[in-house]
Amino acid sequence: MQPPNQPQQPYGGQPVDGNPYAAGPGATAPAAPTGNPYGDQPPAPTGNPYGDQPPASTGNPFGNPQGRPAPFDGGAPFAPAPPASPVRNGLALGVLVALGAAIVASILYGVLLGSIEREFGYAAIGVGFLVGFAAAKLGGANPVTIAAAAVFSVGAIYSGQLIGYAMVMSDAAQVSFSEVFLDHFDTVTRVWKEDADFMRYLFIALGAIAAIGGAKKAG
């Protein structure tokens, strides 16, 4: 039986039972190991070997360092093509109108000559004026439109006279107009040349001059 009040062996005393971690009297026992062999070592790397290096390139060699979108990297689309010039549109319209007016005038002129069965030279002046006036009225009285109207009026007068000759010849031969004009066009032109005189060529020239006057009148 032990005596009362016998001092007990504290945990902080001498090593007991071979405990190498026991400290001296009054000392605090060290904390148990946590299983981390590195102790207070710096944290493990995150897997980025470059640390605080700048972000990787996006693959665009033309990238803009200021952050603005590169021209070929999904930036703003290309600017649309500028609209066609009004002057160019007016020129094209004037030439087309002159051509259309010349075709219509040549048919009317030819029907007139074939109906009266004689040449009516002054009508050639009216053909030229009509072509020039219509072309300049819709396309503008510019030099290109006026020149086109003069050229087309000459063709309209010549074609109209051929139509008139074909109508007269078809009536004389009792055949259709299309047969004479299409199948015997060389004969029609030969007869026209044989009948042509100075006054005929003069009226053709006057038709071109009238086209220029009609274009200026419309402008």
Secondary structure by P-SEA (a helix, b strand, c coil): cccccccccccccccccccccccccccccccccccccccccccccccccccccccccccccccccccccccccccccccccccccaaaaaaaaaaaaaaaaaaaaaaaaaaaaaaaccccaaaaaaaaaaaaaaaaacccccaaaaaaaaaaaaaaaaaaaaaaaaaaaaaaacccccccccccaaaaaaaaaaaccaaaaaaaaaaaaaaaaaaaaac
